[in-house]
Amino acid sequence: MLSYWTIHFRNSGRIQNSMDTGRIWHGIFFDILKKYNEEMSNEHHNKPSKQSFSISPILNENGKMGRFFQKGSYLKVNISLYDKDIHKGLMDFIRKNKIMKFGNIDLLIEEVSCKLIDEKLLQEQSIKRGRIKFITPTAFRINPVNYILPDPRRVFKNLSRSYSQIFDIEINHDKILEEIERNIIVEGLRINTEIAEYKKFQITGFVGEVTYRINHRKEETQKYLEKLLALAGYIGIGYKTGMGMGQCIVLRK
C-alpha cells in the first residue's frame, strides 16, 4: 500500500531553512515509530535496501523561500509510507498528539491529510506526457559516486523498483526498460546542480524541470510507464528520499 500524508503546522520558534530539516524529520519519524512499536521501528531502520518511506524537508505553501522560517509560519511536510504497519504507527501518533518536537521548537499541528494511493488511482492519474519539477536536489547512487543527470533509464528504473516494493509485485525492470531511449523521450530540459547540505555531509544533485513523453509500442508497458510518471509526484525519485532529496511535482502537459 501507499499512503501520502501532508502535515501542516506552525512553528514556535525560528527554523533554519535547509535540506537538513529532512534529516531531522527522518529522526522524528523513527522516534514516532519507536514509541509505537520498537521492534518494527528497528526492522525498518536497519533495512539494507531502500527504506519504506520518503519524507520532504520542511516546506511552505509556495516551496522553500529564504534562509529561515520565521516563528508562526504556516509550514508543511509531506510523508509517503509504503507499509501498512508504519502507516498505523503514524496514524496512532496523529490521533494522540497536537504537538511535535523539532529540537527545542514545538510544531503545532493544524491540519493533517492522508490519501491512500492504489494501482487503480495511478491508472486514472496516468501521464503520457508530463513535466517533472525537481524541487529538491536529486541524484542516483552508483557506488562509490552519485549520478546527477535526469537520465530516463535511471528515473524510470528507480520508480519501477519503488512501484514493485509498494505493491509487492515481481517486475523484470531491465526487460521493461530495454531500448528506453526509444520509448521515453526528453522533450524539454532546464536543470542546474544544487548542493543538499546536511549537518555532517553534503550531496550534489540536480534541480529544475524535465519534460518526458512516453511512447511505447506495447500497450501494457505504455500503461505501466504512465503510472510510474504519476507515482513520482507522491514518492520522489532517486537517492535519500527518506531525508528530503528527490522531491518533485509532476504536471500533465
Helices and strands as residue ranges (DSSP letters): E 2-11, E 15-16, H 20-36, H 38-45, E 53-55, E 59-60, E 68-69, E 74-81, H 84-96, E 99-102, E 105-117, H 119-124, E 129-138, E 140-142, E 145-147, H 152-167, H 173-176, H 180-183, E 184-197, E 202-214, H 219-235, G 241-243, E 248-252
